Each structure stands twice: as structure tokens, then as C-alpha cells.
Amino acid sequence: MKGSDHMSDARLDRWLEQLAKLIEATAKTPAEAAQIVRDAKVFRD
């Protein structure tokens, strides 16, 4: 869907994997991991 705000399942899976790798590489505490996730939000309410 060109021009859509929606992600395909495959694209979402790739994005989540990249986010997981970022968290593993940088977060030292659960609070830091949570902040990384919050900062990476791509969907708008």
C-alpha cells in the first residue's frame, strides 16, 4: 500500500529484530531497555 502508514508483517518483523538487537547491544537495565523502546516508537496514536 503505497502512501499508507501501515507496515507489512515482514517489514514489522525486520524492524522488531533490529530493535531487539539495539536493546541487547546497549541496554544495561530494564529501565534503559524500556526507554529504547519508547524512543523507537514509529506508530502515532
Summary of the structure (lengths in Angstrom):
residues: 45
radius of gyration: 12.4
end to end distance: 19.7
largest distance: 38.5
contacts: 76
relative contact order: 0.15
helix: 62%
strand: 0%
